[in-house]
């Protein structure tokens, strides 16, 4: 009997504990944005304190969530506490009257802790993670891109932070929100001692996720297409370095990879005639029996052995 009573009492205490409101682990991500770090478990409920502003301390303040006035219970006053259940956060705005002048707002987002269950961005098939970065040279300019999951196509980028050795790197978000262009002002002749770090904060409704990648410029530089690819009698192909590639060529040396594929095939074809790399001059003579073929060539930094650039081709 005593054992049964103890079990019932323990169960009741557990239910009461799991249903109780908790104080949230709250971070200020940026102005007007609060982030709740919550465990990945059902039934979480957190109290979040909000303030309209010191200037409105003695004014009648009414609160709305996502544009709708909160009635159950009504929220009034300069300082309030809202209850956030699981992922049900949102944009809390304060007004001078129930339908009156807008005064201020706080966007409350929820981030899982630990943040190890990504659902917003796709992971690349190439093994580069959720963020893929590349540059065309060593002038400090680079671009990072990402792809949203089809079910999260309306997810919005909230903030992008890029830095090297705690020094901020300015970036500009692409118009479609699927990438960012950045410019590191470090001298191109200076040896890289610290990686560049890029963090993207993106939210789908009230769920926030953060994605980070880190790299040296030398690991992401991919030369652009090789211009002026031409053919001469005898199978001689010649090309120039990309206009965007640094000079002098003796310091910023390129090496080339040549690929010859069957006629009407692409440079990514699996069935090829032959391939040769580590070419250090801007020409190559093809000697094959096939009268029709596709000549492909691409470049990479000779010294860093970084990633290959895109193919240029001649049919």
MOCOR-V989903 format. One line per field, one symbol per residue. psi: psi as a letter, one per 20 degrees, with the letter a starting at -180 (. if undefined). Layout:
psi: ???
This chain:
psi: ghgggggggggghgghghiqqqpqopqogrpjoqppoqqnqqjppppopqpgqhikhkqopqqqokippphnrqoqqhprpqpppdjmbaooqqrhrhkbppgrrpopqppqoqmjnpigqqpqiijjbhppqqqiakjiprpprrpqqhikhjqpphqpppqpljpqpqqppqhjjjrqpqopjqpiippoiqqppppppqqodippqppqqqrqhiiipoqrqorkorpqqjjppqrrqqhiqqqqhhgmqqqqpppprqpjrrijqhorgrqpakpjrlqpppnqhphprppqqrqrphhilaqqaqqqqp.
